[in-house]
């Protein structure tokens, strides 16, 4: 049952190293993503753990990419489809 719970749970977390690697891989795989993140985000403060979110639209994982420019949200990017969203 443990595996069913982890599959159904929509949120997880990752280390800063994992987050940075996931965003770098997403940017490498989706050529428009780098420009959209540059336009939409401010640099993150240092942190050890970041939330990740399940992207129901494609089954990928949304990783924190930066703060939204108004700082009221974070911008997340999907490692599978390359879409961005606010969380
Ligand atoms: Zn996606």
PDB file of the backbone (N, CA, C, O) and the ligand in Angstrom, with CONECT records:
HET     ZN  A 101       1
ATOM      1  N   UNK A   1       0.825  -1.201   0.000  1.00  0.00           N
ATOM      2  CA  UNK A   1       0.000   0.000   0.000  1.00  0.00           C
ATOM      3  C   UNK A   1       0.866   1.261   0.000  1.00  0.00           C
ATOM      4  O   UNK A   1       0.427   2.321  -0.446  1.00  0.00           O
ATOM      5  N   UNK A   2       2.076   1.142   0.495  1.00  0.00           N
ATOM      6  CA  UNK A   2       2.924   2.329   0.580  1.00  0.00           C
ATOM      7  C   UNK A   2       3.137   2.960  -0.787  1.00  0.00           C
ATOM      8  O   UNK A   2       3.095   4.183  -0.921  1.00  0.00           O
ATOM      9  N   UNK A   3       3.364   2.133  -1.800  1.00  0.00           N
ATOM     10  CA  UNK A   3       3.622   2.689  -3.129  1.00  0.00           C
ATOM     11  C   UNK A   3       2.378   3.389  -3.675  1.00  0.00           C
ATOM     12  O   UNK A   3       2.492   4.404  -4.362  1.00  0.00           O
ATOM     13  N   UNK A   4       1.183   2.851  -3.374  1.00  0.00           N
ATOM     14  CA  UNK A   4      -0.036   3.512  -3.830  1.00  0.00           C
ATOM     15  C   UNK A   4      -0.186   4.898  -3.210  1.00  0.00           C
ATOM     16  O   UNK A   4      -0.594   5.851  -3.874  1.00  0.00           O
ATOM     17  N   UNK A   5       0.150   4.992  -1.927  1.00  0.00           N
ATOM     18  CA  UNK A   5       0.053   6.287  -1.266  1.00  0.00           C
ATOM     19  C   UNK A   5       1.009   7.287  -1.914  1.00  0.00           C
ATOM     20  O   UNK A   5       0.626   8.426  -2.182  1.00  0.00           O
ATOM     21  N   UNK A   6       2.243   6.871  -2.166  1.00  0.00           N
ATOM     22  CA  UNK A   6       3.200   7.827  -2.722  1.00  0.00           C
ATOM     23  C   UNK A   6       2.804   8.233  -4.137  1.00  0.00           C
ATOM     24  O   UNK A   6       3.037   9.374  -4.535  1.00  0.00           O
ATOM     25  N   UNK A   7       2.221   7.337  -4.890  1.00  0.00           N
ATOM     26  CA  UNK A   7       1.798   7.695  -6.241  1.00  0.00           C
ATOM     27  C   UNK A   7       0.621   8.666  -6.234  1.00  0.00           C
ATOM     28  O   UNK A   7       0.512   9.521  -7.112  1.00  0.00           O
ATOM     29  N   UNK A   8      -0.266   8.531  -5.233  1.00  0.00           N
ATOM     30  CA  UNK A   8      -1.454   9.374  -5.203  1.00  0.00           C
ATOM     31  C   UNK A   8      -1.165  10.736  -4.582  1.00  0.00           C
ATOM     32  O   UNK A   8      -1.891  11.697  -4.835  1.00  0.00           O
ATOM     33  N   UNK A   9      -0.135  10.824  -3.788  1.00  0.00           N
ATOM     34  CA  UNK A   9       0.139  12.075  -3.077  1.00  0.00           C
ATOM     35  C   UNK A   9       0.680  13.106  -4.059  1.00  0.00           C
ATOM     36  O   UNK A   9       1.677  12.844  -4.731  1.00  0.00           O
ATOM     37  N   UNK A  10       0.042  14.280  -4.161  1.00  0.00           N
ATOM     38  CA  UNK A  10       0.413  15.202  -5.238  1.00  0.00           C
ATOM     39  C   UNK A  10       1.645  16.044  -4.964  1.00  0.00           C
ATOM     40  O   UNK A  10       2.193  16.648  -5.886  1.00  0.00           O
ATOM     41  N   UNK A  11       2.091  16.097  -3.715  1.00  0.00           N
ATOM     42  CA  UNK A  11       3.224  16.963  -3.396  1.00  0.00           C
ATOM     43  C   UNK A  11       4.378  16.144  -2.864  1.00  0.00           C
ATOM     44  O   UNK A  11       4.184  15.123  -2.204  1.00  0.00           O
ATOM     45  N   UNK A  12       5.575  16.602  -3.156  1.00  0.00           N
ATOM     46  CA  UNK A  12       6.754  16.011  -2.560  1.00  0.00           C
ATOM     47  C   UNK A  12       7.752  17.141  -2.353  1.00  0.00           C
ATOM     48  O   UNK A  12       7.412  18.314  -2.504  1.00  0.00           O
ATOM     49  N   UNK A  13       8.962  16.791  -2.015  1.00  0.00           N
ATOM     50  CA  UNK A  13       9.981  17.823  -1.904  1.00  0.00           C
ATOM     51  C   UNK A  13      11.294  17.273  -2.419  1.00  0.00           C
ATOM     52  O   UNK A  13      11.465  16.064  -2.577  1.00  0.00           O
ATOM     53  N   UNK A  14      12.210  18.176  -2.676  1.00  0.00           N
ATOM     54  CA  UNK A  14      13.503  17.785  -3.218  1.00  0.00           C
ATOM     55  C   UNK A  14      14.557  18.740  -2.653  1.00  0.00           C
ATOM     56  O   UNK A  14      14.239  19.818  -2.151  1.00  0.00           O
ATOM     57  N   UNK A  15      15.814  18.315  -2.747  1.00  0.00           N
ATOM     58  CA  UNK A  15      16.908  19.167  -2.279  1.00  0.00           C
ATOM     59  C   UNK A  15      17.194  20.256  -3.306  1.00  0.00           C
ATOM     60  O   UNK A  15      16.740  20.185  -4.448  1.00  0.00           O
ATOM     61  N   UNK A  16      17.947  21.256  -2.888  1.00  0.00           N
ATOM     62  CA  UNK A  16      18.349  22.315  -3.825  1.00  0.00           C
ATOM     63  C   UNK A  16      19.122  21.731  -5.015  1.00  0.00           C
ATOM     64  O   UNK A  16      18.943  22.180  -6.147  1.00  0.00           O
ATOM     65  N   UNK A  17      19.963  20.751  -4.770  1.00  0.00           N
ATOM     66  CA  UNK A  17      20.728  20.140  -5.865  1.00  0.00           C
ATOM     67  C   UNK A  17      19.782  19.459  -6.859  1.00  0.00           C
ATOM     68  O   UNK A  17      19.941  19.592  -8.072  1.00  0.00           O
ATOM     69  N   UNK A  18      18.800  18.730  -6.328  1.00  0.00           N
ATOM     70  CA  UNK A  18      17.826  18.061  -7.203  1.00  0.00           C
ATOM     71  C   UNK A  18      16.988  19.078  -7.970  1.00  0.00           C
ATOM     72  O   UNK A  18      16.720  18.903  -9.158  1.00  0.00           O
ATOM     73  N   UNK A  19      16.576  20.140  -7.284  1.00  0.00           N
ATOM     74  CA  UNK A  19      15.769  21.177  -7.930  1.00  0.00           C
ATOM     75  C   UNK A  19      16.537  21.826  -9.076  1.00  0.00           C
ATOM     76  O   UNK A  19      16.020  21.955 -10.186  1.00  0.00           O
ATOM     77  N   UNK A  20      17.772  22.234  -8.799  1.00  0.00           N
ATOM     78  CA  UNK A  20      18.568  22.901  -9.828  1.00  0.00           C
ATOM     79  C   UNK A  20      18.805  21.981 -11.020  1.00  0.00           C
ATOM     80  O   UNK A  20      18.757  22.424 -12.167  1.00  0.00           O
ATOM     81  N   UNK A  21      19.061  20.702 -10.751  1.00  0.00           N
ATOM     82  CA  UNK A  21      19.287  19.748 -11.842  1.00  0.00           C
ATOM     83  C   UNK A  21      18.023  19.545 -12.664  1.00  0.00           C
ATOM     84  O   UNK A  21      18.090  19.439 -13.889  1.00  0.00           O
ATOM     85  N   UNK A  22      16.871  19.491 -12.000  1.00  0.00           N
ATOM     86  CA  UNK A  22      15.601  19.279 -12.713  1.00  0.00           C
ATOM     87  C   UNK A  22      15.288  20.471 -13.605  1.00  0.00           C
ATOM     88  O   UNK A  22      14.854  20.302 -14.744  1.00  0.00           O
ATOM     89  N   UNK A  23      15.511  21.689 -13.083  1.00  0.00           N
ATOM     90  CA  UNK A  23      15.244  22.877 -13.895  1.00  0.00           C
ATOM     91  C   UNK A  23      16.225  22.949 -15.066  1.00  0.00           C
ATOM     92  O   UNK A  23      15.836  23.286 -16.184  1.00  0.00           O
ATOM     93  N   UNK A  24      17.490  22.634 -14.810  1.00  0.00           N
ATOM     94  CA  UNK A  24      18.475  22.657 -15.897  1.00  0.00           C
ATOM     95  C   UNK A  24      18.101  21.666 -16.989  1.00  0.00           C
ATOM     96  O   UNK A  24      18.234  21.965 -18.176  1.00  0.00           O
ATOM     97  N   UNK A  25      17.632  20.480 -16.588  1.00  0.00           N
ATOM     98  CA  UNK A  25      17.235  19.470 -17.569  1.00  0.00           C
ATOM     99  C   UNK A  25      15.987  19.912 -18.325  1.00  0.00           C
ATOM    100  O   UNK A  25      15.875  19.684 -19.530  1.00  0.00           O
ATOM    101  N   UNK A  26      15.049  20.545 -17.622  1.00  0.00           N
ATOM    102  CA  UNK A  26      13.823  21.018 -18.282  1.00  0.00           C
ATOM    103  C   UNK A  26      14.157  22.110 -19.296  1.00  0.00           C
ATOM    104  O   UNK A  26      13.610  22.130 -20.399  1.00  0.00           O
ATOM    105  N   UNK A  27      15.055  23.015 -18.917  1.00  0.00           N
ATOM    106  CA  UNK A  27      15.466  24.081 -19.837  1.00  0.00           C
ATOM    107  C   UNK A  27      16.168  23.489 -21.062  1.00  0.00           C
ATOM    108  O   UNK A  27      15.965  23.946 -22.187  1.00  0.00           O
ATOM    109  N   UNK A  28      16.988  22.475 -20.829  1.00  0.00           N
ATOM    110  CA  UNK A  28      17.703  21.847 -21.940  1.00  0.00           C
ATOM    111  C   UNK A  28      16.747  21.150 -22.906  1.00  0.00           C
ATOM    112  O   UNK A  28      17.007  21.076 -24.107  1.00  0.00           O
ATOM    113  N   UNK A  29      15.632  20.637 -22.367  1.00  0.00           N
ATOM    114  CA  UNK A  29      14.705  19.859 -23.189  1.00  0.00           C
ATOM    115  C   UNK A  29      13.652  20.729 -23.880  1.00  0.00           C
ATOM    116  O   UNK A  29      13.037  20.295 -24.854  1.00  0.00           O
ATOM    117  N   UNK A  30      13.442  21.936 -23.392  1.00  0.00           N
ATOM    118  CA  UNK A  30      12.376  22.798 -23.934  1.00  0.00           C
ATOM    119  C   UNK A  30      12.979  24.151 -24.251  1.00  0.00           C
ATOM    120  O   UNK A  30      13.248  24.938 -23.344  1.00  0.00           O
ATOM    121  N   UNK A  31      13.194  24.434 -25.526  1.00  0.00           N
ATOM    122  CA  UNK A  31      14.023  25.578 -25.878  1.00  0.00           C
ATOM    123  C   UNK A  31      13.397  26.920 -25.541  1.00  0.00           C
ATOM    124  O   UNK A  31      14.120  27.907 -25.410  1.00  0.00           O
ATOM    125  N   UNK A  32      12.075  26.994 -25.396  1.00  0.00           N
ATOM    126  CA  UNK A  32      11.457  28.266 -25.033  1.00  0.00           C
ATOM    127  C   UNK A  32      11.484  28.531 -23.526  1.00  0.00           C
ATOM    128  O   UNK A  32      11.234  29.651 -23.079  1.00  0.00           O
ATOM    129  N   UNK A  33      11.787  27.496 -22.754  1.00  0.00           N
ATOM    130  CA  UNK A  33      11.638  27.626 -21.304  1.00  0.00           C
ATOM    131  C   UNK A  33      12.638  28.606 -20.706  1.00  0.00           C
ATOM    132  O   UNK A  33      12.293  29.359 -19.795  1.00  0.00           O
ATOM    133  N   UNK A  34      13.845  28.606 -21.194  1.00  0.00           N
ATOM    134  CA  UNK A  34      14.865  29.493 -20.639  1.00  0.00           C
ATOM    135  C   UNK A  34      14.414  30.952 -20.739  1.00  0.00           C
ATOM    136  O   UNK A  34      14.518  31.707 -19.772  1.00  0.00           O
ATOM    137  N   UNK A  35      13.914  31.342 -21.911  1.00  0.00           N
ATOM    138  CA  UNK A  35      13.481  32.727 -22.109  1.00  0.00           C
ATOM    139  C   UNK A  35      12.271  33.047 -21.248  1.00  0.00           C
ATOM    140  O   UNK A  35      12.190  34.138 -20.683  1.00  0.00           O
ATOM    141  N   UNK A  36      11.327  32.114 -21.137  1.00  0.00           N
ATOM    142  CA  UNK A  36      10.142  32.427 -20.340  1.00  0.00           C
ATOM    143  C   UNK A  36      10.493  32.514 -18.864  1.00  0.00           C
ATOM    144  O   UNK A  36       9.933  33.346 -18.151  1.00  0.00           O
ATOM    145  N   UNK A  37      11.402  31.680 -18.391  1.00  0.00           N
ATOM    146  CA  UNK A  37      11.808  31.792 -16.986  1.00  0.00           C
ATOM    147  C   UNK A  37      12.557  33.099 -16.745  1.00  0.00           C
ATOM    148  O   UNK A  37      12.378  33.737 -15.708  1.00  0.00           O
ATOM    149  N   UNK A  38      13.388  33.494 -17.692  1.00  0.00           N
ATOM    150  CA  UNK A  38      14.117  34.753 -17.537  1.00  0.00           C
ATOM    151  C   UNK A  38      13.143  35.927 -17.468  1.00  0.00           C
ATOM    152  O   UNK A  38      13.375  36.891 -16.738  1.00  0.00           O
ATOM    153  N   UNK A  39      12.050  35.841 -18.233  1.00  0.00           N
ATOM    154  CA  UNK A  39      11.075  36.930 -18.255  1.00  0.00           C
ATOM    155  C   UNK A  39      10.167  36.909 -17.028  1.00  0.00           C
ATOM    156  O   UNK A  39       9.716  37.960 -16.574  1.00  0.00           O
ATOM    157  N   UNK A  40       9.896  35.714 -16.487  1.00  0.00           N
ATOM    158  CA  UNK A  40       8.850  35.585 -15.471  1.00  0.00           C
ATOM    159  C   UNK A  40       9.369  35.510 -14.049  1.00  0.00           C
ATOM    160  O   UNK A  40       8.599  35.708 -13.109  1.00  0.00           O
ATOM    161  N   UNK A  41      10.652  35.229 -13.859  1.00  0.00           N
ATOM    162  CA  UNK A  41      11.088  34.892 -12.498  1.00  0.00           C
ATOM    163  C   UNK A  41      12.199  35.791 -11.990  1.00  0.00           C
ATOM    164  O   UNK A  41      12.955  36.393 -12.752  1.00  0.00           O
ATOM    165  N   UNK A  42      12.263  35.854 -10.673  1.00  0.00           N
ATOM    166  CA  UNK A  42      13.375  36.450  -9.945  1.00  0.00           C
ATOM    167  C   UNK A  42      14.135  35.312  -9.271  1.00  0.00           C
ATOM    168  O   UNK A  42      13.557  34.259  -8.999  1.00  0.00           O
ATOM    169  N   UNK A  43      15.428  35.513  -8.998  1.00  0.00           N
ATOM    170  CA  UNK A  43      16.205  34.430  -8.372  1.00  0.00           C
ATOM    171  C   UNK A  43      15.649  34.033  -7.014  1.00  0.00           C
ATOM    172  O   UNK A  43      15.113  34.863  -6.279  1.00  0.00           O
ATOM    173  N   UNK A  44      15.784  32.767  -6.695  1.00  0.00           N
ATOM    174  CA  UNK A  44      15.329  32.243  -5.410  1.00  0.00           C
ATOM    175  C   UNK A  44      16.318  32.600  -4.308  1.00  0.00           C
ATOM    176  O   UNK A  44      17.508  32.792  -4.558  1.00  0.00           O
ATOM    177  N   UNK A  45      15.801  32.683  -3.081  1.00  0.00           N
ATOM    178  CA  UNK A  45      16.676  32.709  -1.920  1.00  0.00           C
ATOM    179  C   UNK A  45      17.220  31.302  -1.691  1.00  0.00           C
ATOM    180  O   UNK A  45      16.645  30.321  -2.161  1.00  0.00           O
ATOM    181  N   UNK A  46      18.314  31.217  -0.978  1.00  0.00           N
ATOM    182  CA  UNK A  46      18.880  29.906  -0.672  1.00  0.00           C
ATOM    183  C   UNK A  46      17.938  29.117   0.233  1.00  0.00           C
ATOM    184  O   UNK A  46      17.384  29.664   1.186  1.00  0.00           O
ATOM    185  N   UNK A  47      17.762  27.857  -0.060  1.00  0.00           N
ATOM    186  CA  UNK A  47      16.963  26.970   0.783  1.00  0.00           C
ATOM    187  C   UNK A  47      17.459  25.555   0.560  1.00  0.00           C
ATOM    188  O   UNK A  47      18.024  25.237  -0.486  1.00  0.00           O
ATOM    189  N   UNK A  48      17.242  24.715   1.552  1.00  0.00           N
ATOM    190  CA  UNK A  48      17.710  23.336   1.442  1.00  0.00           C
ATOM    191  C   UNK A  48      16.682  22.428   0.778  1.00  0.00           C
ATOM    192  O   UNK A  48      17.036  21.470   0.091  1.00  0.00           O
ATOM    193  N   UNK A  49      15.396  22.742   0.990  1.00  0.00           N
ATOM    194  CA  UNK A  49      14.339  21.879   0.458  1.00  0.00           C
ATOM    195  C   UNK A  49      13.348  22.735  -0.306  1.00  0.00           C
ATOM    196  O   UNK A  49      13.062  23.871   0.070  1.00  0.00           O
ATOM    197  N   UNK A  50      12.827  22.167  -1.388  1.00  0.00           N
ATOM    198  CA  UNK A  50      11.819  22.840  -2.197  1.00  0.00           C
ATOM    199  C   UNK A  50      10.669  21.879  -2.435  1.00  0.00           C
ATOM    200  O   UNK A  50      10.872  20.669  -2.536  1.00  0.00           O
ATOM    201  N   UNK A  51       9.464  22.418  -2.522  1.00  0.00           N
ATOM    202  CA  UNK A  51       8.317  21.590  -2.855  1.00  0.00           C
ATOM    203  C   UNK A  51       8.355  21.232  -4.345  1.00  0.00           C
ATOM    204  O   UNK A  51       8.844  22.000  -5.174  1.00  0.00           O
ATOM    205  N   UNK A  52       7.849  20.097  -4.648  1.00  0.00           N
ATOM    206  CA  UNK A  52       7.556  19.745  -6.034  1.00  0.00           C
ATOM    207  C   UNK A  52       6.071  19.418  -6.114  1.00  0.00           C
ATOM    208  O   UNK A  52       5.449  19.076  -5.107  1.00  0.00           O
ATOM    209  N   UNK A  53       5.511  19.524  -7.296  1.00  0.00           N
ATOM    210  CA  UNK A  53       4.075  19.345  -7.489  1.00  0.00           C
ATOM    211  C   UNK A  53       3.840  18.436  -8.678  1.00  0.00           C
ATOM    212  O   UNK A  53       4.575  18.478  -9.665  1.00  0.00           O
ATOM    213  N   UNK A  54       2.817  17.621  -8.575  1.00  0.00           N
ATOM    214  CA  UNK A  54       2.450  16.749  -9.686  1.00  0.00           C
ATOM    215  C   UNK A  54       1.708  17.572 -10.743  1.00  0.00           C
ATOM    216  O   UNK A  54       0.749  18.274 -10.421  1.00  0.00           O
ATOM    217  N   UNK A  55       2.149  17.489 -12.005  1.00  0.00           N
ATOM    218  CA  UNK A  55       1.437  18.174 -13.085  1.00  0.00           C
ATOM    219  C   UNK A  55       0.429  17.212 -13.678  1.00  0.00           C
ATOM    220  O   UNK A  55       0.771  16.335 -14.472  1.00  0.00           O
ATOM    221  N   UNK A  56      -0.837  17.395 -13.274  1.00  0.00           N
ATOM    222  CA  UNK A  56      -1.875  16.462 -13.707  1.00  0.00           C
ATOM    223  C   UNK A  56      -2.061  16.482 -15.217  1.00  0.00           C
ATOM    224  O   UNK A  56      -2.486  15.482 -15.795  1.00  0.00           O
ATOM    225  N   UNK A  57      -1.754  17.596 -15.864  1.00  0.00           N
ATOM    226  CA  UNK A  57      -1.967  17.702 -17.297  1.00  0.00           C
ATOM    227  C   UNK A  57      -1.110  16.747 -18.106  1.00  0.00           C
ATOM    228  O   UNK A  57      -1.533  16.299 -19.172  1.00  0.00           O
ATOM    229  N   UNK A  58       0.076  16.427 -17.630  1.00  0.00           N
ATOM    230  CA  UNK A  58       0.959  15.580 -18.433  1.00  0.00           C
ATOM    231  C   UNK A  58       1.597  14.452 -17.636  1.00  0.00           C
ATOM    232  O   UNK A  58       2.246  13.582 -18.216  1.00  0.00           O
ATOM    233  N   UNK A  59       1.425  14.449 -16.321  1.00  0.00           N
ATOM    234  CA  UNK A  59       2.023  13.404 -15.501  1.00  0.00           C
ATOM    235  C   UNK A  59       3.449  13.695 -15.074  1.00  0.00           C
ATOM    236  O   UNK A  59       4.067  12.878 -14.392  1.00  0.00           O
ATOM    237  N   UNK A  60       3.984  14.850 -15.465  1.00  0.00           N
ATOM    238  CA  UNK A  60       5.329  15.231 -15.066  1.00  0.00           C
ATOM    239  C   UNK A  60       5.338  15.848 -13.670  1.00  0.00           C
ATOM    240  O   UNK A  60       4.332  15.841 -12.960  1.00  0.00           O
ATOM    241  N   UNK A  61       6.487  16.375 -13.301  1.00  0.00           N
ATOM    242  CA  UNK A  61       6.650  17.006 -11.993  1.00  0.00           C
ATOM    243  C   UNK A  61       7.000  18.467 -12.191  1.00  0.00           C
ATOM    244  O   UNK A  61       7.848  18.814 -13.013  1.00  0.00           O
ATOM    245  N   UNK A  62       6.330  19.325 -11.420  1.00  0.00           N
ATOM    246  CA  UNK A  62       6.592  20.768 -11.457  1.00  0.00           C
ATOM    247  C   UNK A  62       7.634  21.100 -10.396  1.00  0.00           C
ATOM    248  O   UNK A  62       7.461  20.784  -9.219  1.00  0.00           O
ATOM    249  N   UNK A  63       8.711  21.738 -10.825  1.00  0.00           N
ATOM    250  CA  UNK A  63       9.811  22.108  -9.930  1.00  0.00           C
ATOM    251  C   UNK A  63       9.850  23.623  -9.802  1.00  0.00           C
ATOM    252  O   UNK A  63       9.554  24.338 -10.759  1.00  0.00           O
ATOM    253  N   UNK A  64      10.210  24.107  -8.637  1.00  0.00           N
ATOM    254  CA  UNK A  64      10.299  25.548  -8.422  1.00  0.00           C
ATOM    255  C   UNK A  64      11.445  26.111  -9.274  1.00  0.00           C
ATOM    256  O   UNK A  64      12.575  25.624  -9.225  1.00  0.00           O
ATOM    257  N   UNK A  65      11.119  27.150 -10.056  1.00  0.00           N
ATOM    258  CA  UNK A  65      12.115  27.744 -10.953  1.00  0.00           C
ATOM    259  C   UNK A  65      12.552  29.124 -10.487  1.00  0.00           C
ATOM    260  O   UNK A  65      13.657  29.558 -10.811  1.00  0.00           O
ATOM    261  N   UNK A  66      11.711  29.822  -9.733  1.00  0.00           N
ATOM    262  CA  UNK A  66      12.080  31.158  -9.259  1.00  0.00           C
ATOM    263  C   UNK A  66      10.855  31.818  -8.655  1.00  0.00           C
ATOM    264  O   UNK A  66       9.751  31.275  -8.704  1.00  0.00           O
ATOM    265  N   UNK A  67      11.065  33.003  -8.083  1.00  0.00           N
ATOM    266  CA  UNK A  67       9.935  33.766  -7.578  1.00  0.00           C
ATOM    267  C   UNK A  67       9.246  34.469  -8.736  1.00  0.00           C
ATOM    268  O   UNK A  67       9.893  34.911  -9.685  1.00  0.00           O
ATOM    269  N   UNK A  68       7.921  34.565  -8.643  1.00  0.00           N
ATOM    270  CA  UNK A  68       7.199  35.419  -9.579  1.00  0.00           C
ATOM    271  C   UNK A  68       7.641  36.862  -9.355  1.00  0.00           C
ATOM    272  O   UNK A  68       8.076  37.224  -8.262  1.00  0.00           O
ATOM    273  N   UNK A  69       7.526  37.680 -10.395  1.00  0.00           N
ATOM    274  CA  UNK A  69       8.065  39.043 -10.288  1.00  0.00           C
ATOM    275  C   UNK A  69       7.379  39.874  -9.224  1.00  0.00           C
ATOM    276  O   UNK A  69       7.981  40.812  -8.702  1.00  0.00           O
ATOM    277  N   UNK A  70       6.133  39.560  -8.883  1.00  0.00           N
ATOM    278  CA  UNK A  70       5.480  40.297  -7.787  1.00  0.00           C
ATOM    279  C   UNK A  70       5.786  39.673  -6.422  1.00  0.00           C
ATOM    280  O   UNK A  70       5.358  40.198  -5.393  1.00  0.00           O
ATOM    281  N   UNK A  71       6.518  38.565  -6.408  1.00  0.00           N
ATOM    282  CA  UNK A  71       6.949  37.886  -5.179  1.00  0.00           C
ATOM    283  C   UNK A  71       5.799  37.300  -4.371  1.00  0.00           C
ATOM    284  O   UNK A  71       5.998  36.916  -3.218  1.00  0.00           O
ATOM    285  N   UNK A  72       4.608  37.223  -4.939  1.00  0.00           N
ATOM    286  CA  UNK A  72       3.493  36.633  -4.213  1.00  0.00           C
ATOM    287  C   UNK A  72       3.313  35.159  -4.533  1.00  0.00           C
ATOM    288  O   UNK A  72       2.392  34.517  -4.027  1.00  0.00           O
ATOM    289  N   UNK A  73       4.167  34.636  -5.347  1.00  0.00           N
ATOM    290  CA  UNK A  73       4.046  33.232  -5.733  1.00  0.00           C
ATOM    291  C   UNK A  73       5.404  32.759  -6.211  1.00  0.00           C
ATOM    292  O   UNK A  73       6.317  33.560  -6.409  1.00  0.00           O
ATOM    293  N   UNK A  74       5.532  31.466  -6.395  1.00  0.00           N
ATOM    294  CA  UNK A  74       6.708  30.945  -7.066  1.00  0.00           C
ATOM    295  C   UNK A  74       6.280  30.447  -8.444  1.00  0.00           C
ATOM    296  O   UNK A  74       5.150  30.002  -8.642  1.00  0.00           O
ATOM    297  N   UNK A  75       7.207  30.533  -9.380  1.00  0.00           N
ATOM    298  CA  UNK A  75       6.984  29.991 -10.712  1.00  0.00           C
ATOM    299  C   UNK A  75       7.539  28.571 -10.709  1.00  0.00           C
ATOM    300  O   UNK A  75       8.674  28.336 -10.296  1.00  0.00           O
ATOM    301  N   UNK A  76       6.728  27.639 -11.170  1.00  0.00           N
ATOM    302  CA  UNK A  76       7.182  26.257 -11.290  1.00  0.00           C
ATOM    303  C   UNK A  76       7.221  25.896 -12.762  1.00  0.00           C
ATOM    304  O   UNK A  76       6.450  26.421 -13.566  1.00  0.00           O
ATOM    305  N   UNK A  77       8.128  24.991 -13.106  1.00  0.00           N
ATOM    306  CA  UNK A  77       8.261  24.526 -14.484  1.00  0.00           C
ATOM    307  C   UNK A  77       8.169  23.012 -14.499  1.00  0.00           C
ATOM    308  O   UNK A  77       8.706  22.337 -13.621  1.00  0.00           O
ATOM    309  N   UNK A  78       7.484  22.484 -15.503  1.00  0.00           N
ATOM    310  CA  UNK A  78       7.277  21.041 -15.615  1.00  0.00           C
ATOM    311  C   UNK A  78       8.473  20.391 -16.301  1.00  0.00           C
ATOM    312  O   UNK A  78       8.943  20.864 -17.335  1.00  0.00           O
ATOM    313  N   UNK A  79       8.959  19.299 -15.711  1.00  0.00           N
ATOM    314  CA  UNK A  79      10.126  18.628 -16.293  1.00  0.00           C
ATOM    315  C   UNK A  79       9.750  17.751 -17.478  1.00  0.00           C
ATOM    316  O   UNK A  79      10.633  17.225 -18.155  1.00  0.00           O
ATOM    317  N   UNK A  80       8.469  17.583 -17.742  1.00  0.00           N
ATOM    318  CA  UNK A  80       8.066  16.741 -18.869  1.00  0.00           C
ATOM    319  C   UNK A  80       7.584  17.555 -20.064  1.00  0.00           C
ATOM    320  O   UNK A  80       8.003  17.311 -21.196  1.00  0.00           O
ATOM    321  N   UNK A  81       6.692  18.532 -19.810  1.00  0.00           N
ATOM    322  CA  UNK A  81       6.126  19.277 -20.937  1.00  0.00           C
ATOM    323  C   UNK A  81       6.694  20.693 -21.059  1.00  0.00           C
ATOM    324  O   UNK A  81       6.472  21.358 -22.070  1.00  0.00           O
ATOM    325  N   UNK A  82       7.424  21.162 -20.040  1.00  0.00           N
ATOM    326  CA  UNK A  82       8.066  22.473 -20.128  1.00  0.00           C
ATOM    327  C   UNK A  82       7.150  23.653 -19.869  1.00  0.00           C
ATOM    328  O   UNK A  82       7.566  24.799 -20.037  1.00  0.00           O
ATOM    329  N   UNK A  83       5.908  23.401 -19.464  1.00  0.00           N
ATOM    330  CA  UNK A  83       5.007  24.515 -19.154  1.00  0.00           C
ATOM    331  C   UNK A  83       5.365  25.115 -17.798  1.00  0.00           C
ATOM    332  O   UNK A  83       5.903  24.437 -16.922  1.00  0.00           O
ATOM    333  N   UNK A  84       5.054  26.405 -17.645  1.00  0.00           N
ATOM    334  CA  UNK A  84       5.248  27.057 -16.361  1.00  0.00           C
ATOM    335  C   UNK A  84       3.900  27.375 -15.738  1.00  0.00           C
ATOM    336  O   UNK A  84       2.890  27.496 -16.430  1.00  0.00           O
ATOM    337  N   UNK A  85       3.905  27.510 -14.409  1.00  0.00           N
ATOM    338  CA  UNK A  85       2.681  27.832 -13.680  1.00  0.00           C
ATOM    339  C   UNK A  85       3.078  28.552 -12.402  1.00  0.00           C
ATOM    340  O   UNK A  85       4.250  28.563 -12.025  1.00  0.00           O
ATOM    341  N   UNK A  86       2.104  29.150 -11.742  1.00  0.00           N
ATOM    342  CA  UNK A  86       2.342  29.807 -10.455  1.00  0.00           C
ATOM    343  C   UNK A  86       1.833  28.907  -9.338  1.00  0.00           C
ATOM    344  O   UNK A  86       0.786  28.273  -9.468  1.00  0.00           O
ATOM    345  N   UNK A  87       2.580  28.856  -8.241  1.00  0.00           N
ATOM    346  CA  UNK A  87       2.155  28.101  -7.065  1.00  0.00           C
ATOM    347  C   UNK A  87       2.297  28.975  -5.823  1.00  0.00           C
ATOM    348  O   UNK A  87       1.992  28.531  -4.717  1.00  0.00           O
TER     349      UNK A  87
HETATM  350 ZN    ZN A 101       3.710  18.993 -17.589  1.00  0.00          ZN
END
